[in-house]
Amino acid sequence: GKFLGEMVKFCKADLGMESVTIVSNGSLITRRWFEEYGKYLDILAVSCDSFNEEINRKIGRHAKGKNHIEILERVRGWCLDFGVLFKINSVITVHNYDEDMGSVIESLDPVRWKVFQCLLIDGENAGENALRRAEQLTITDDQFEAFCKRHAHLTQFVPESNDKMRNSYLILDEYMRFLDNTEGTKKPSKSLLDVGVENAMNHAGFDERMFFKRGGKYQWSRGDTRMDW
């Protein structure tokens, strides 16, 4: 926790980044961490694919001896106490596409609920060289659309289909290379440390139009968004 906290502090205090976000399952976050590093963090996004513990077990999200809803409620409370924006990310698969999450989301009231259609990426979660295979978890576009219609009334709801997600992110790996996903696999550019940002971005496969279409630009700094959720 301390190593991550120091990274967050460096990004905000030394680099002056407009927005610093952590994505976590929330299970190892403590109030003490917030006390020391919360002021440097803009958004904490907690991954939660289901509010049913049996479904979490099927997906592989279940933390032994822990209740995910209780974790979410605890982390949400700390975010409120320390002025950090609370966000939830969910990946929709064959195990949860027919779940109604509306009432729990309304109760937790995140500033943003990002809902992703399960996306296959060759070499990452699909194909012979994948560390973990997810082909059996994918759903159809119609199934994802049905889930979206069920939750469209929620103001925090931000759905991302495979088409919206595929090329609308700029992703850097540990070698500072942009990862191009236009062909269904993460193809690395040359490192921006070697060729510069502009040159490297020419090989990122980034779709700016889709970035705006999926709502990629929003109020993402703690001082810009309501804190009384």
N, C-alpha and C positions, 0 to 999 in steps of 0.2 A: 503493500500500500504506500509506503514512504517513497519508493522509487517513482511510482506513477504520480504521486502528489508533487514531487519535485519537477517532473516533466510538465505537469499542468501549470505550476508556478512559473517555470521558465517561459512557457508559451505566452502567458498573460503578462507577467511582470517585466520580463526581459525583451521578448519579441514584440509585445504590444498587440497581440492578435485580437481581432475584433470579437471573435467568438471561439471559445474553447469548449469542446464537448467530449464527454466520456460515454461509451456504450458498455453496459455491464449487465449481468444477471442479478446484481444487487446483493448476492448472498454473503459477500465478504466485506461489504461497506460498513463502516462504523461511524458513530457520532463523533468520535475523536478525530477521525480523518476529516470530517467536515469542519470541525473546529480549527484545524490547522491549515486546510487547503481550500475550504469551500469558497472563500472570497475570490479565488482565482478561477473558479469554474462558472461558466455561463449556463450550460445545459447538462443534465444527467439523463441519459436515455437508458431505460431498463428494458431488456428483452423479455417478453412474456408472450408465448404462443397460445396459451390456453389458461383458463381459470379453473379447469378441471384437472386435478392431480393425476388421474388415471391417463388422461390424454397426454399430459406432460411426460409421463413414464414412457408412453409409446413413442413420443417424439424424441426422447432423450434429454428432456429439459428438467426432469425432476431432481431436486437436490435432497438427498437422503436425510430424513429427520427434520426437514424444513418445509414450511408452507409458503408457497410463492406469493399468495395474496397478502399474507402477513408481512412478507419482505417488502412488497410494493408499498403497503400502507406505511411501514416504518420509514422507508427511504423517502417517500413523498413528504412525510412530516419533517424530516431533516432538511429536505430541499426548501420547504416553506420557511423553516426556522432560519436558514442561512442565505436566503435570497437566490437560490439556484432554480432555474427553470426545470420542471419535471416533465419528462417525455416518455412515452411507451412505444416500443417497436414490436410488431408481431409478424411472423411469417405464416402464411396460410397454406396448409397442406391437406392431404386426404384425411388426416386425422381431426382437423378442426374447422374445415370449411363450412360445416353446417351448424357450428356453435353460435349462440347468440351472446355476445360479450357486452351488449349495450349497457345493462344496468351496472355492471362492475366498473366499466369505463366512466360512466356518469358519476359514480361514487368516488373514484380516484381522481377524476377531473384533471388529467394532464393538460398541459398547454398544447400538446400535439400528440396524436396517435397515428404513427406511420404503420401502414398495413401493406406488406409485400406479398405478391404472388410468388410461390416457391420457384426460383430460377435455377436452371441447370447451367453450370459452367464447366466445360471440359477440362479435366486435369485437377479440378478443385473438389467438385461434388458429383462428377459424372465421368465415365470413361475408365479405362484400365488403370491409369496412374493416379486416380483420385484417392485422397486420404480417407474420404467417407463418401459412400454412394447414396444419392438422393433421388434416383430415378423413380423409385416406388412411392415417393412422397408428392410428386407433382399433381396438379389439378388442371382441369380444362379452363379455358377462358370463361365459359358459361358458369362454371362452379364459382370462380372468383367473382364474377359479376353478381351472382346471387348473394354472396357474402357481403359485397359492397352495398347492394340495395337494402339489405337488412340493417345496415349501420349508417346509412347515408344521412340520417337525421342528426347525428352527433356533430357538433360544431368543430370538434378537434380531429375529426376523421380525415386522414390523408391517404388515399389508396394509391398503390403503385403496381400496375400490371407488369408483365415481363417486357412489353414494348416500351413502357415509360422508363423502366429501370435500366435497361441494358446498356445504353450509351450516354446516360445523362449524369454520370458522376465522373469526377476527376479523382482517380485513385493512384497514390504513390506507394511503391513497395519500399522495402528497407534499403534498397540501393538508389532511391530517389529516381525511379523510373516510372513513367505513367504506364498504366495497364489498359490496353485497347481490347474491348470486349465485343467489337462489331461482328466477329465471326464465331462467337460462342465460346471463346477461350480467352484467357488473359494474356495477351501478347505484349511483352514489355518494349517500351521505347528505349532509346539511349538515355543514360543518366543525365539529368539536368545539370549535375555537377560538371559534366564533361562538355555538353553542347549548349547549355543555357536553357532557360524555361521556354522561350518561344519556339525554339527548334524542337524540343522534346514534346511540346504540346501539339505540334503538327502531326505527331504519330500517336496521339492519345485516343483518337476515335470519338472525341467529345461532341455531343449533339446539343448545342446551346439552345436551340428551339425547344427540344424536349425537356431540357433542364427547367426552363420557365413554365412549360406546360404542366409539369408534375408539381409545381409549386415550390421549386428549389430555392427561390428567393423569398425570404420571410424575415420577420423580426427575430433575430437569433442571439441578441445580446441581452443579458439580464437587466440592463438599465432601460431597454427599449420596449419591453413587454410587460403586461400586467403581472403583478406578483401576488394578487389576492385571489388566486384560483381556489 
